[in-house]
C-alpha cells in the first residue's frame, strides 16, 4: 500500500524576493575613496558588499586611504570582515590603506574576535592624520550631494 502522499507532488512555494538590507554609497574626497555603508552585511548581501569593496579598492589611489564608514552598519558577518581583509592585503601591495570608521559596539565586538589586521577608528576625527577630514565626516554627510 502506498502512502497517501506518494502519488502526488506538492510544488515548492517560491520564496518571496528579498530586498537587500545593505546600501553602499561611494564618493571621493581629497584623493580618498569613502564607502558609506548602511544596513547588514550577511549571507544575503555578501556578494553586493564584496563587489563594492573590490570596485573601490581598484580605484583607490596610493596617495590616500580607502575609508569604509561603518556607522550605519548594524551587523557584519565574519565573511563580511574577511572580504575587507582580503582587499586590504591587495591594497597594501599598492600602498593603499583601508581604514574602518565608526563601528557600532555590536560590529566592533565581532571585529575584535576576528583578530583581523585592519585599521579601525571610532570616528573620522579620531583618524586625523590618516584620513583627510571631510566637512561633515563625523555627522555622516561626507557623501551627500
C-alpha positions, 0 to 999 in steps of 0.5 A, spaced: 500 500 500 502 506 498 502 512 502 497 517 501 502 522 499 506 518 494 502 519 488 502 526 488 507 532 488 506 538 492 510 544 488 515 548 492 512 555 494 517 560 491 520 564 496 518 571 496 524 576 493 528 579 498 530 586 498 537 587 500 538 590 507 545 593 505 546 600 501 553 602 499 554 609 497 561 611 494 564 618 493 571 621 493 574 626 497 581 629 497 584 623 493 580 618 498 575 613 496 569 613 502 564 607 502 558 609 506 555 603 508 548 602 511 544 596 513 547 588 514 552 585 511 550 577 511 549 571 507 544 575 503 548 581 501 555 578 501 556 578 494 553 586 493 558 588 499 564 584 496 563 587 489 563 594 492 569 593 496 573 590 490 570 596 485 573 601 490 579 598 492 581 598 484 580 605 484 583 607 490 589 611 489 596 610 493 596 617 495 590 616 500 586 611 504 580 607 502 575 609 508 569 604 509 564 608 514 561 603 518 556 607 522 550 605 519 552 598 519 548 594 524 551 587 523 557 584 519 558 577 518 565 574 519 565 573 511 563 580 511 570 582 515 574 577 511 572 580 504 575 587 507 581 583 509 582 580 503 582 587 499 586 590 504 592 585 503 591 587 495 591 594 497 597 594 501 601 591 495 599 598 492 600 602 498 593 603 499 590 603 506 583 601 508 581 604 514 574 602 518 570 608 521 565 608 526 563 601 528 557 600 532 559 596 539 555 590 536 560 590 529 566 592 533 565 586 538 565 581 532 571 585 529 575 584 535 574 576 535 576 576 528 583 578 530 583 581 523 589 586 521 585 592 519 585 599 521 579 601 525 577 608 528 571 610 532 570 616 528 573 620 522 576 625 527 579 620 531 583 618 524 586 625 523 592 624 520 590 618 516 584 620 513 583 627 510 577 630 514 571 631 510 566 637 512 561 633 515 565 626 516 563 625 523 555 627 522 555 622 516 554 627 510 561 626 507 557 623 501 551 627 500 550 631 494 
